[in-house]
Amino acid sequence: MSAESSDAAYRQAMLFGDPLEGLEGDSLGYRGPVACAAAGITYRQLDYWARTGLLQPSLRAARGSGSQRLYSFKDILVLKIVKKLLDTGVSLQQVRTAVVQLQNRGVDDLASITLMSDGASVYECTSTDEVIDLLQGGQGVFGIAVGRVWREVEGTLAELPIERLEPVDELAERRRKKRAVS
């Protein structure tokens, strides 16, 4: 299958099916600037969060100057959720806890989660009853329906370029650059 037909199949899956189906075995992802555009964050925030370990790209981490990080759909979804949590005043410590919980969740589980917060703590709700119980207890102040964020990210990414993860042979790349200079 050519790279173009693989990209087209991935885009079709994003629009009409599970955008993550088959992605783990595939080598398709998004570079930093695309991840920023889809998550609504600056490149500076993305870089800082990656360097401090808040959220590392799951497909390819940076390896020195000039290397490109490559983010999966799930990574970008979590980035957008992190931004929403931080924008509402949730502490970085609570955001880190939420990120770990989201990353430990299976892909299929994410769309059914609603994150609720009182500004100090983040609660994970998987049913309407849990949301109502939380609100009746006076704890929930705002909620983030992960399924809705999923659809927002999905729509944004459908318009942005996708990248194929190629195996990196740094020695061959250096030789190629050296030949090009000489």
N, C-alpha and C positions, 0 to 999 in steps of 0.2 A: 504494500500500500504506500503510495507516495505521501510526502509530507503535506501537500495541499489537500488530498482527499482525507487524510487523517485529521487535519485541522477542521475540515468541513463536517466530518462525522462528529467530532467533539462539539462543535458549535450547535449542530442539530440536537445532540443529546442534551446540551444545556437548555435548549429552548423547549424540547418536547419530552424530556425524560429526566433521569437522575443525572445532574451535571458531574457527579463524582463517580458514576458507574464506569469501571474500567480504568479510571485515572491512575490508580496505584501502579498498575503494570505498565501503563503508557508513560511517555516521557514528555508530557505537555504541562506547561505552567506559565506563570506570568512574572515578568521582570519587575523590579522595584517601582519604576515610575507608573506602570500599569496598576500595580497593587495599591499605590498611593491614590491614584485617580478613582479606583473602585471603592476604596475604603474611606475616602474623603479626608485623608491626612497628608501632611507634608512629607517630603523625602527625608527631611531632618528628623521628624518623629520616627519614621520607619527605621532609619539607620540607628537611632538611639535605642529603640525598643529591641532591635536585633542584637546590638552590642551589649546591652545590659541583661539579655536573656529573657526579656518579657515574652517575646515571640520570635523564635528562630524560623526561617523558611524551611519547610519540610522537604523540598525537592533539591535545593542546592544552596549551601551557605557560602558566604563570601570567603575567598581564600586569597587574601592579599590585595594589593592595589590593582584596580582595573578589572577584578573579577565581578561577575554579576550574580546576585542572589536570584533564586527562582522560587516563587511562591505558588502553592496549590490553591485551588478554590477554597478549601476549608481554611487555610491560613488567612486568606483575604476576608472571609466571613468573620473569623475571630478578630482580625484587625479592626473591622468596622464595629464590632461589638465593644471592643476595648475603647475605641474612640467615644462611643455613646456613653459608656460607663464613666469615663473620665470627664466628659462634658457635663454630666449631671452631678459631679462632685464626689463620686465614690473614690475612696482612698486607693492609692497605688497598691498597697498591701492587699486590699480586698480584690482589686482587679487581677493581681497575680494569682490569687486563689481561684478566681472565676476562670481564668485562662487555663489553668491546670485541669479544672473540672471539665471544661469544654473540650480540651484536647484529649482527655481520657474517654470521652463519649464516642460511641460509634457514629459514623456518618449519618445513618438512618435516624438516629435518635435526635439529632440536632434540631430538625425542623419542628419537632413537637415540644420543644422547651420554651418556657417563658421565664426570663430572668426578672426577678423583682428585687427592689432595693429600698431601703429606708434612708439611704445616703451613707450609712455606716457599714452595713452588711449587704451581701448579695445572696439571694435565695433562688434556688432552682426549682421551678414548678413544672410538673409534667401533666397536670390535669387542671381543668377549670375549678374543681373542688379545692385543690391546693391553693390556687390563686385567691379564691373567695375566703378560705380559712385564714390566709395571711392578711388579707385586707380587714377581715373582721377582728383580727387580733391587734389591729392598729399598726402593723409592722410595715406593710408595703406602701411606698409613696409613689413609685413609678415602676413601670414594667417594660421589658424589651421582648417582644415576640420574635424569637430567633427565626421562625419560618418566614416572617415578613422581611426581615433583614436579608435572609437567604435570597428571596425573590428580587430585592433591590440590587444586590451584588450580581446576581445572575443576569439581570437586565443590563447593567452597566458593562459587565465583562463581554456581553455579546457584541458590543460595538468596539471593543479594544483588541489590540493584537495579542495573539497567543504565541508562546515560544516553545520550541522543541528542545528538550534537554538532551544535549549531546555529551557523550563521554569526553572528559577533559584530559587531553594528553599535553601537559604543560611543556614537556621537553620538545615535542613536535611543534607546538605553537611558538616557542622561543626560536627554534631553527627557522621556521617560516618567516617570522618577523625579521630575523637577522639577514636572511637572504633578500628580503624585500628592501632593506636599508642599503645593502652593498651594491 
